[in-house]
Amino acid sequence: MNTADIVSFLRRAGLIDADTMPGMEPLTGGVSSDIWKIETDRDTICVKRALPTLKTEKEWHAPIERNANEADWIRTAAAIVPDAVSDILAEDRNAGMFAMTFLEPSRNPVWKEQLRDGNVDPDHAAVVGDALGRIHAATAGDTAIAARFATDDIFHAIRIEPYLLRTAESCPDMADRLTRLAAIIAKTRRVLVHGDVSPKNILIGAEGPVFLDAECAWYGDSAFDLAFCLNHLLLKCIWKPAHTNAYLDSFDALAGGYLKHVTWEPVADMESRTAALLPGLLLARIDGTSPVEYITEERDRQTVRRAARNGLNRPPPTLAGFRETFRKELT
């Protein structure tokens, strides 16, 4: 991003004075946006702008309108779980950027980093599941929210195509099952979906979890958000095997915290759909467009592939059932 564009945006928004040049620091870690930490005379804020081409090894394009969708997701979630999002300070939809409050990392650690370092608390997972469940429950059946987030093309480009359909191409023996999962997700419209509920996008703050990076916001299948996050807890067992039991306990805690809020459909239906999707997403993080960066040994990749194929070939009706399928591959 041209830094002059940021300064111009901040001045138009009244976040800095006309003659002020703020301190500016690019933040790293994401692949889909330029993100800057801005030090003004008044406060520290964050500016985010979506990229048309994501920073991945495999070519991956996505519409930049997702920046506006993220801002609207934040506003919607703020009315339901106000402590679980940053505050939107200003937005320029024509420029495709917005400013929000900056959360100090020392007081709001990234959940992925805590999981990596062995600070694995199932209570943290439970409150993540609880907050996500509250957002889904409050938006279920809301026709106005459904109309605002009818972002099917964007969700297909950012999630369904790279995670499931590209994986179907690289794993032809699983292609029928993966394309079937993609079709189910595409036609299921129940709640407001975040689309990237990953530990790297969750801060563990003093008042509970804070969700970041809702660029994939879409009114669709609740199973996607739950499966996407649970998938990461399973993958952490491969990354840091010493903490496997704690990761799997966190898996159960997150699922339990979430499922108690499911009222928009029978809980068993929603759980079985999530359990069927989970192994597809697991395989996608090895053989899809965006493989997880911390599983580098072929032996470990094969472990994930076996668990995923077992789950895809014999989908368990419950999340605990697939958790056990995965655990068996670790022994």
N, C-alpha and C positions, 0 to 999 in steps of 0.2 A: 504494500500500500504506500502510495505517495504520502509522506508526512505532511505536506502542505494541505492535502485533502482533510486530514484529521484536524489540523489547526483551524481550517476554515469551518468545518462542522462544529467544532467546540465554540467558536466565536458566534456563529449563527444561533447556536442553542443557548448562548449566554452563560456557558460554563467557564469561560475565561474572558478577560477583557480584550478589547481590540488591540491593545499594544502589548499583550502578554505572550511570551513564548514558553509553554509549559515544558517540564521535563518529560521525556518520552522514552519508554523502554519496550522493545518488542518482547512478547512472551512466547515461549516455545511449548511444544508438546502436542499441539493439535495439528491435524492434516487438512482441515476443511476451511479454515478461516485465518485471516490476519488478526492478531489480538495484541493490543498495546496497553501497557500500564502508563497512566498519565498522572503526573504530579502537577497540580495546579496550586495557586496561592491559597485556595480554600480547602482542598481535599485531594484524596487520591481516588481516581476513577479508572474504569476500564472501557476501552473502545473496541468494538468487534465489527469486522466486515467479512462477509462470506466470499470465498474464492470460486471462480467458475470451473477451475480444474484443481482437483484435490492433490495434495502432496503425497502420492503413493507410488510405489514402484510400477504397478500396473495402471494403465490409463483409466481415469475415473473422472467423468464430467458430472456436474450437478447444477441445477438452476440456482441463481443467486437470490431469488425471491425467498429462499428459506430463511434469510436473515430477518425479514419481516414476520415470518411465521414463528420464529423463535421468540421475538419480542412479544408477540401476542400470546404465545404459550406461557411466558413468564407472567404476564398480566393476569391471565386466566388462573394460573396456579396460585398466584398471590392472594386471590380472593378466597381460596380454599385452605391453603397451608402457608400463611404469610411468611413464616420463618424459613421456608424451604426454598426460597428463591432470592436473588439479588433484586434491588430496586432499579427499574428503568428510569434513567435521568433525562434522556433525550433520544430522539430517533429521527433519521433522515431516510425515508424509504426510497427516494429517488437516487440517493448516493449509496443505498444498501448498507447502512451502518447504524449502530446504536451505541449509546453510552450507558453504563450501569455502575453501581457501586462496586468498589474493589474490596474484596474480602482478604484480610491479612492472613497469609499462609500459616503463621505461627499459632494463630487462634482458630484457624479453619483448615486443618490438614486434609490433604487429598486422601480419600479412602483407599485408593490403589496403593499409595505409598505405605499406609499403615498395614495393609494386608501383606505387602512385600516384606516389611520389616518384622513381621511376626506379631504385630499388635492386632490380633484377630479376636474381636469381641462379638459374639453372636447377638448381644443386645444392640449393637450398632446396626447389624443386618436387620433385626426385627423392626427398628424404627424406620429404616429405609423402606421396607415392605409396607409398613403402616402408612407412611406418607404417600407412597405411590398408590396404594389402595384407596386412600381418601380422594386423591385426584381423579382416579378412574370412576369411583362411585358417584362423585359430585357431578361428573360430566356425562354420565350414562344417560342415553335417551334424550339429550339436549339438542333439539333441532337447530337452534341458532349456532351453537358451537360446531355442530356437524357441518353446517353450511360454511362457516368461516374456515374450517380446517379440511375442506374437501380437496386435499393436496395429493391426490392419488398419483399424479405424474411424478411429483418430487419424491414421494415415498418409494415408488417403484424404482426410480433412478438411483436413490441413495441406499436403499435397504433391500428390497426384494430382488432386484437384478444382481447386484454385486455379491450378496450373501448367499442366495439360494440358486438363482439361475446360472450364474458363473460357476458355482460349485457343481451344479448338474453337468455342465460341460466338461469339467475336469475329472469328474467321478461318474462316468457313464453308467456304471452298475447301480448307482443310486439315483439316476436321473428321473425316473418315473416318480419316485417318492418325493424328491425335492421339488419337482414341478407341481406336484399335487399340493404340497405344503404352501408353495407360493400362491397357488390359486385360492386356497382356503383363506389365507391372510388377506389377499386382495379383495375378497368379497365380504369379509366380516367387518361390520361397522357397529361398534358398541360404545366406545369411550374415546376420550382425548388421549392419544398416544404420544409419549415423549420421543421415542424412537432411538435413543442412545443412552439408556439407563445402564451405565457402565461405572465401575469404581473409579475410573479416571475422571469421570464427570460428576462425582459426588464428593462434597466436602462434609466432614464431620464437625459441625459447629457446636457451640455451647448450647444452642437451642434445638439441636437436632440436625438432620441431613439438609444440605443445600444442593439442589440439582442445577447443573450447568448444561450448556450445549444442546438445547432443544431444537436444533436446526431441522430435524426430521419430523417435527410435529405434524400429526395427522389424525383425523378422526377415523379410527379403525379398530383393529383387533387387540384387545387387552392382553391376549396371550403373548404378543410380541414383546412388550416391555418386560413382563415377568420373566420370560424365557431368556431374553437378552442379558438380563442382569445375573440370573442364576447360572448361566453359561460361564460367566467370568469366575464365579466362585469355584466351579469345577476345574477350570483351566489353571487356577492358582495351585491346585493340588499337584500338578505336573511341575510348575515353576518352583515351588517351595514345599517339597514333600514332607518336611519335618512338621508342618502345620496342617497336614491333611485333615485330621480329626476336627480341628477348629474350623477349617473351611467348610467341611460338610455339616457341622453343627450350625454354621452361619447360613448355609443353604436352607436347612430346615427352618431356621428362625425367620429368614426373609420370606419364605413361602407362607409360613404361618401368619406372620404379620400382615401379609397382603390378603390372603384368601378369606380372612374374616370379614372383609369389606365387600365381597362379591355378592351383589344382590340383583344385578341386571340379567343374570342367567343362572341356571343351576350350577352350583359350585363344581360338581363332578364334571360337567361338560367343559367348563372353563379350564379346570385342572388337567383333564385328559388332552385337550387341545394344546396346552402349554407343554405337557410331557411329550407329545408327539413332535412338536416343533423344536424342542431343546436339542435333540441329537443332530438335527439339520444345521442348527446354528453352530454346534460344536464342530462339525465337519467343516463348516465354512471358515472357521478361524484357523484351519490348517491348509485348506485347498481352495479357498475363495479369493476374492479380490483383495481382501484386507486380512492376511494371516497375522495372528498374534505374534508380536515381536520377540517374546521371551521364551518361546518354545523352539529351540534351534537344533536339538539332537534328533536325528531320524528315528531313533528308538522311541523317543517320547512322542513324536508325531504319530508313529504307528499305534501307540497306546490309545491316543485320542481317536484315531481313525477306527480302531476296533470297537471302542465303546460307542462311537457314533453310529457305525453300521449296525451293531447289535440293537441299538435303540430304534433306528429307522426300520429295520426288518421286523422287529417285534416290539412295537410301541407299547410301553406300559401304561396303564390307566391313571397312574398317580406319579407325582414328582418324586416321592420317596422311592418308588419302583425304579425310576431311571437313575436316581442317585445310587442305588445299590448296583445296578448294571455297571455304572461307571466305577464304583469302588472295587468291584471284582477285577477290573482290568488293571488296577493299580498293584495288585498282589502278585 
